[in-house]
Amino acid sequence: MAEALGLDFGTTNTVMALSDSERATHSVRFSSPAGDSDSMRTALSFMKDRNLGAGALKVEAGQAAIRAFIDNPGDCRFLQSIKTFAASALFQGTLIHARRFQFEDLMEVFLKRLEAYAGDGWPAGAKRIVAGRPVHFAGANPDPELAITRYNAALTRFGFPEIHYVYEPVAAAFYFAQHLTQDATVLVADFGGGTTDYSLIRFETSGGKLSAVPVGHSGVGIAGDQFDARIIEHLVAPEIGKGSQFKSFDKVLDVPSNYYTSFSRWNQLSVFKTSREYADLKSLVRQSLEPDKLELFIDLVEHDEGYPLYQAVSATKMALSSAEEAEFRFSPLGRAGEKTVKRAEFESWIADDLARIEGALDEVLTTTNTAPGTIDKVFLTGGTSFVPAVRRIFTDRFDASRIETGGELVSIAHGLALIGERDDIEQWVA
C-alpha cells in the first residue's frame, strides 16, 4: 500500500502520483468520459440534470468538462484555472446555477471528480497527502495564508491522516535529483500557468541515501497566463472597446480599463460574467461612442468564448516558440481576429514580465550569495520554459551543458510522492 499521495494541483493541469517505494512512483490514472489520462486539465463544468433531482448538478472535470462545455453552449457553466483564486481575498465565491461555491468547494468538487475517475486506483488508504504550493501565489496582492487555509479546508474533507505542503520547485528538484550520479547544487525553475518559482538545493548522497540542504527560494506571480494576457491585451482588447470612450452627462470619459484586465484573464471570464463589473459594462453600451465594440465584448462573454480564446492564444504562443512569426486566428472577432504576430512584437509585450521573472532569479542568487558558476545543474520545467525569451535568461547566465528540461507534467507530483515517503519529511515542508 502506498504511504503517500503527491498532489500537483496546477493552474493549467493537475497530476497525482503515488509512491511505490523510496525511489519509485507511478501516476494515478483517470478514466473519464473523455478517455484515459494520467493528468487532468484543471477545469470544471456544471450542468443541471433533472435525472439527479431538483437542483442537482452534473459535474465533469478535465477534458470531459471541456467536452461538456463545447457540446452544451449556454447550458453549461465552465471554470478553468481555479487555482488562480486561491490567494485572493477579493474572491468570495461564485454563483453556479443559483448555488454559491467558495474556493474550497470548487477544489473539493474537482478532486472528488478525480477520485471518481480514478476508481480503484484512488489511494484511500494513504497515510499522508503531500500537496505542492508555489513560492509566491498568483494575483496582484496574494495572501498565502489564506490560500493554505482554503487548501486545508478542501483537503481535510478527504480524510487523509496527514496533510503536508512542499514548495513546487523543491518537489521538482527532488524528482530531478533521483537521476544525479554525483553530488550537485541544483537550481530548479518551475514555470506554471500562474507563477514562476525558483529553488536552489544542495543534494548529496551518503550510504545510498539522498540528503539535501535547501539553499534558497524565490518566485513571482507571473508565468504563462500572464503572457497569454499580453497577447489578448494587444490583439483582442482594442477590438472590443479598450481605449474607447462613453458620454456621461456632458463629459466624455474613457471606458474603465479594469474591464479589459478581467477579460485578458481568459480563465476568469466565467466568474466575470456574474460580477458587478460586468453588469456595469452592459450599462455603458447606450452611452458608448463605439457601441459596436462593447456589444462584441458582451457577446464574447455571454457566449463563453474564454476557452476558444485560450486555444487561439496558446496556438499562437506555441508557434512563436519555433518561428519568427505566427498567425493569430479567433473567428468570433471576424476579420479583426486574423492577424500576423512577429516574435519580436510578442517579446516587446512581455518585456516587463520577463524582467520580473529574471528579477526573481537575481533574488535567489543574491540572497544566497551564489555565483552562477557554482551551480552544477539547472532544471527547467513547465511549458513556458520553451519560450525563447525565457530560455535566454538562463543560457545567458549558465553554460548550455548544465541546463536540462523534462517531466513538464509529472515532475512535481512525483517529487511530492517521493518526499512523502521520507522519515525526514519535516525538512522538506514549506
C-alpha positions in Angstrom: 0.0 0.0 0.0 1.3 3.5 -0.9 2.1 5.6 2.1 1.9 9.0 0.3 0.0 10.7 -2.4 1.6 13.6 -4.2 -0.8 16.3 -5.4 0.3 18.8 -8.0 -2.8 21.0 -8.1 -1.8 23.1 -11.0 -3.2 26.3 -12.6 -3.4 24.5 -16.0 -3.1 20.8 -15.3 -3.4 18.6 -12.2 -1.3 15.4 -11.6 -1.3 12.9 -8.8 1.4 10.4 -8.0 1.7 7.5 -5.6 5.0 6.3 -4.0 5.7 2.6 -4.7 9.0 2.7 -2.7 11.6 5.2 -1.6 12.7 5.7 -5.2 9.8 4.6 -7.3 6.4 6.3 -8.1 3.6 6.0 -10.5 0.9 8.4 -11.7 -2.7 8.0 -10.7 -4.7 7.1 -13.9 -8.0 8.7 -14.6 -10.8 7.2 -16.7 -13.3 10.0 -17.6 -16.0 10.2 -20.4 -13.2 11.9 -22.4 -10.9 8.9 -22.2 -7.9 7.7 -20.0 -5.1 10.0 -18.9 -2.6 10.5 -16.1 -3.1 14.2 -16.0 -6.2 16.4 -15.8 -6.9 19.9 -17.1 -7.8 21.9 -14.0 -11.3 22.7 -15.3 -14.8 22.1 -14.2 -18.2 22.0 -15.9 -21.6 22.2 -14.2 -25.0 21.4 -15.8 -28.4 21.0 -14.4 -29.6 17.4 -14.6 -33.2 16.6 -13.9 -32.4 12.9 -13.6 -30.4 13.7 -10.5 -33.2 15.5 -8.8 -34.3 19.1 -8.5 -31.4 21.5 -8.1 -28.8 18.7 -8.7 -25.8 19.4 -10.9 -23.9 17.1 -13.2 -20.2 17.9 -12.8 -17.3 16.9 -15.0 -13.6 17.7 -14.8 -10.7 18.0 -17.2 -11.2 17.2 -20.8 -14.7 15.8 -20.0 -15.5 19.3 -18.7 -14.3 20.9 -21.9 -16.3 18.5 -24.0 -19.4 19.2 -21.9 -18.9 22.9 -22.4 -18.4 22.6 -26.2 -21.4 20.2 -26.6 -23.8 22.3 -24.4 -23.2 26.0 -25.1 -25.3 28.2 -23.0 -26.4 25.4 -20.6 -23.0 24.6 -19.2 -21.1 26.7 -16.7 -17.4 26.2 -17.3 -14.5 27.2 -14.9 -10.8 26.9 -15.6 -7.6 27.6 -13.6 -9.4 27.8 -10.3 -6.0 27.8 -8.5 -5.6 31.5 -9.5 -8.3 32.4 -7.0 -6.7 30.6 -4.0 -4.8 33.5 -2.6 -7.3 36.3 -3.5 -9.2 37.8 -0.6 -11.4 39.5 -3.3 -12.7 36.1 -4.4 -15.6 35.3 -2.1 -17.1 32.6 -4.2 -19.1 32.4 -7.4 -22.7 31.6 -8.3 -23.2 28.4 -10.4 -26.8 27.7 -11.4 -28.0 29.7 -8.3 -25.7 27.9 -5.9 -22.7 29.6 -4.3 -19.4 27.9 -4.3 -16.4 29.1 -2.3 -12.8 28.3 -3.5 -12.6 25.3 -1.2 -15.8 23.9 -2.5 -14.6 24.2 -6.1 -11.3 22.5 -5.2 -13.2 19.7 -3.4 -15.6 19.2 -6.3 -12.7 19.0 -8.7 -10.8 16.5 -6.6 -13.9 14.5 -6.0 -14.3 14.0 -9.7 -10.7 12.9 -10.0 -11.4 10.4 -7.2 -14.4 9.0 -9.2 -12.3 8.9 -12.4 -9.5 7.0 -10.5 -11.9 4.3 -9.3 -10.0 1.5 -7.5 -6.7 3.4 -8.2 -7.7 6.1 -5.7 -5.3 5.8 -2.7 -8.0 5.8 0.1 -5.6 4.2 2.5 -2.7 6.6 2.0 -1.4 8.0 5.3 -0.4 11.4 4.0 -1.1 13.7 1.2 1.7 16.0 0.1 0.4 18.9 -1.9 2.5 21.3 -3.8 2.3 25.1 -3.4 4.1 27.9 -5.3 6.7 30.0 -3.5 4.5 33.0 -4.4 0.9 32.6 -5.3 -0.6 34.3 -8.4 -2.5 37.6 -8.1 -2.0 41.3 -7.5 -2.0 41.0 -3.7 -1.8 37.3 -2.9 -2.4 36.1 0.6 -0.5 32.8 1.0 -2.0 32.1 4.5 -5.5 32.5 3.0 -4.6 30.1 0.2 -3.3 27.4 2.6 -6.3 27.8 4.8 -8.5 27.2 1.7 -6.4 24.3 0.6 -6.7 22.8 4.1 -10.5 23.3 4.1 -10.8 21.3 0.9 -8.2 18.5 1.6 -9.4 17.7 5.1 -12.7 16.7 3.6 -10.9 13.6 2.1 -9.9 12.1 5.4 -6.1 11.8 4.9 -4.4 11.5 8.4 -1.7 13.9 7.4 -1.5 16.9 5.1 1.8 18.5 4.2 2.8 21.3 1.8 6.0 21.5 -0.2 7.2 24.2 -2.5 6.6 23.1 -6.1 10.1 23.7 -7.3 11.5 21.8 -4.3 9.4 18.8 -5.4 10.6 19.2 -9.0 14.2 19.4 -7.7 13.8 16.2 -5.7 12.4 14.4 -8.7 15.3 15.6 -10.8 17.8 14.6 -8.1 16.9 10.9 -8.4 18.9 10.8 -11.6 22.0 12.6 -10.3 25.2 10.5 -10.4 27.2 12.8 -8.1 26.7 15.4 -5.5 25.4 18.7 -7.0 24.0 22.1 -6.4 20.8 22.3 -8.4 18.7 25.3 -9.4 15.1 24.5 -10.4 13.0 26.9 -12.3 9.4 25.9 -12.3 7.2 27.8 -14.8 3.5 27.1 -14.1 0.4 28.7 -15.5 0.3 31.4 -12.8 3.7 31.5 -11.1 7.4 31.2 -11.7 9.3 29.6 -8.8 12.9 29.0 -8.1 14.5 26.6 -5.7 18.2 26.2 -5.0 19.2 23.0 -3.3 22.4 21.1 -2.5 22.0 17.4 -3.0 24.4 14.8 -1.5 24.3 11.0 -1.3 25.8 9.2 1.6 25.3 5.5 2.3 22.9 5.2 -0.6 20.6 7.8 1.0 19.9 11.1 -0.7 20.1 14.2 1.6 19.6 17.8 0.7 20.2 21.2 2.1 17.7 23.9 0.9 19.8 26.9 0.0 17.1 29.4 -1.0 13.8 30.0 -2.7 12.2 32.8 -4.7 9.3 33.4 -7.0 6.9 35.7 -8.7 3.3 35.6 -9.7 4.0 35.7 -13.4 4.1 32.8 -15.9 2.3 31.5 -19.0 -1.1 33.0 -18.2 0.4 36.5 -18.0 2.0 36.0 -21.4 -1.5 35.0 -22.7 -2.9 38.1 -21.2 -0.4 40.3 -23.1 -1.5 38.7 -26.4 -5.1 39.3 -25.6 -4.4 42.9 -24.4 -2.7 43.8 -27.7 -4.7 41.7 -30.3 -8.2 41.4 -28.9 -8.9 44.1 -26.3 -8.7 47.0 -28.8 -11.3 45.3 -31.0 -13.8 45.1 -28.1 -13.6 48.7 -26.9 -10.3 49.1 -25.0 -9.3 52.8 -25.3 -12.8 53.8 -26.4 -15.0 56.4 -24.6 -18.5 57.0 -23.4 -20.7 60.0 -22.6 -21.8 60.7 -19.0 -24.0 63.8 -19.0 -21.8 66.5 -20.6 -18.5 64.7 -20.1 -16.6 62.2 -22.3 -14.9 59.6 -20.3 -12.7 56.5 -21.0 -14.2 53.1 -20.7 -12.7 51.7 -17.5 -9.6 49.7 -18.2 -10.3 47.2 -15.4 -13.0 45.5 -17.7 -10.2 44.6 -20.0 -7.9 43.4 -17.3 -10.7 40.9 -16.4 -11.2 39.9 -20.0 -7.5 39.3 -20.6 -7.6 36.6 -17.9 -9.5 34.3 -20.2 -9.7 31.7 -17.4 -11.6 34.2 -15.2 -14.3 35.1 -17.8 -16.8 32.7 -16.3 -16.5 34.5 -13.0 -16.5 37.9 -14.6 -19.8 37.0 -16.2 -21.6 37.0 -12.8 -19.8 40.1 -11.4 -20.9 43.6 -10.7 -18.3 44.9 -13.1 -19.9 43.0 -16.0 -23.3 44.5 -15.1 -21.8 47.9 -15.2 -20.2 47.2 -18.5 -23.5 46.3 -20.1 -25.0 49.6 -18.8 -22.4 51.6 -20.8 -23.4 50.4 -24.2 -26.0 53.1 -24.7 -23.6 55.8 -23.7 -20.6 54.4 -25.7 -19.2 56.3 -28.6 -18.3 53.0 -30.2 -21.2 50.7 -29.0 -20.5 48.0 -31.6 -17.2 47.3 -29.9 -18.8 47.0 -26.4 -21.6 44.9 -27.8 -19.0 42.5 -29.3 -17.3 42.4 -25.8 -20.6 41.4 -24.2 -21.3 38.9 -26.9 -18.0 37.1 -26.2 -18.7 36.9 -22.5 -22.3 35.8 -23.0 -21.3 33.0 -25.3 -18.5 31.8 -23.0 -15.7 32.3 -25.6 -13.0 32.0 -22.9 -11.9 28.5 -23.9 -11.8 29.2 -27.7 -9.8 32.3 -26.9 -7.4 30.3 -24.8 -7.0 27.8 -27.7 -6.2 30.6 -30.2 -3.8 32.4 -27.9 -2.0 29.1 -26.9 -1.6 28.1 -30.6 0.0 31.5 -31.4 2.3 31.4 -28.4 3.4 27.9 -29.1 4.1 28.7 -32.8 6.2 31.7 -31.8 8.5 29.3 -29.8 9.7 27.8 -33.0 9.1 30.5 -35.7 9.8 34.2 -36.1 6.1 34.9 -36.8 2.8 33.2 -36.4 -0.9 33.6 -37.3 -3.5 34.5 -34.7 -6.9 33.2 -35.5 -10.0 33.9 -33.4 -13.1 33.6 -35.5 -15.6 35.3 -33.1 -13.9 38.6 -34.0 -14.4 38.2 -37.7 -11.7 39.7 -39.8 -10.3 41.5 -36.8 -9.5 38.1 -35.4 -7.0 37.3 -38.2 -3.6 38.8 -37.5 0.1 38.1 -38.0 2.3 38.3 -34.9 6.0 38.6 -35.0 8.1 37.1 -32.2 9.8 40.5 -31.7 6.4 42.1 -31.1 5.4 39.4 -28.6 8.7 39.8 -26.8 8.2 43.5 -26.5 4.8 42.9 -25.0 6.2 40.6 -22.3 9.4 42.6 -21.6 8.3 43.8 -18.2 7.2 40.3 -17.2 10.5 38.9 -18.3 12.3 41.5 -16.2 10.3 40.4 -13.2 11.0 36.7 -13.9 14.7 37.5 -14.2 14.5 39.7 -11.1 13.2 36.7 -9.1 16.2 34.7 -10.3 18.5 37.5 -9.3 16.9 37.4 -5.9 17.6 33.8 -5.1 21.2 34.1 -6.3 21.9 37.3 -4.5 20.2 36.4 -1.1 22.1 33.1 -1.1 25.4 34.7 -2.3 25.5 32.1 -5.1 27.5 32.7 -8.2 26.1 31.2 -11.4 29.4 29.3 -12.0 28.9 27.3 -8.8 25.6 25.8 -9.8 26.1 22.3 -11.3 22.7 21.8 -12.8 19.8 24.0 -13.9 16.5 22.1 -14.3 13.7 24.0 -16.3 10.2 22.6 -16.0 6.9 23.9 -17.3 5.7 24.8 -20.8 6.8 28.5 -20.5 10.4 27.4 -20.3 10.2 26.8 -24.1 9.5 30.5 -24.8 12.8 31.6 -26.4 13.0 34.8 -24.5 12.6 32.9 -21.2 15.2 30.4 -22.2 17.7 33.2 -23.0 17.5 34.3 -19.3 19.3 31.0 -18.5 21.5 30.5 -21.5 22.9 34.0 -20.9 24.0 33.0 -17.4 24.7 29.3 -17.4 26.6 27.0 -19.7 24.2 25.2 -22.0 25.6 21.8 -20.9 24.2 22.4 -17.4 20.7 23.2 -18.5 18.2 20.3 -18.6 14.5 20.0 -19.2 11.9 17.2 -18.9 9.0 15.9 -16.9 7.0 19.1 -17.5 3.7 17.5 -16.3 4.9 14.8 -13.9 8.0 16.1 -12.1 6.2 18.0 -9.3 3.7 15.3 -8.4 6.2 12.5 -8.4 8.7 14.6 -6.4 5.9 15.2 -3.8 5.2 11.5 -3.6 8.8 10.7 -3.1 9.2 13.3 -0.4 6.1 11.9 1.3 7.8 8.5 1.8 10.7 10.1 3.8 11.1 10.0 7.5 12.6 13.5 7.5 9.5 15.0 5.7 9.5 18.0 8.1 12.8 19.1 6.5 11.1 19.5 3.2 7.7 21.1 4.0 7.1 24.7 3.3 
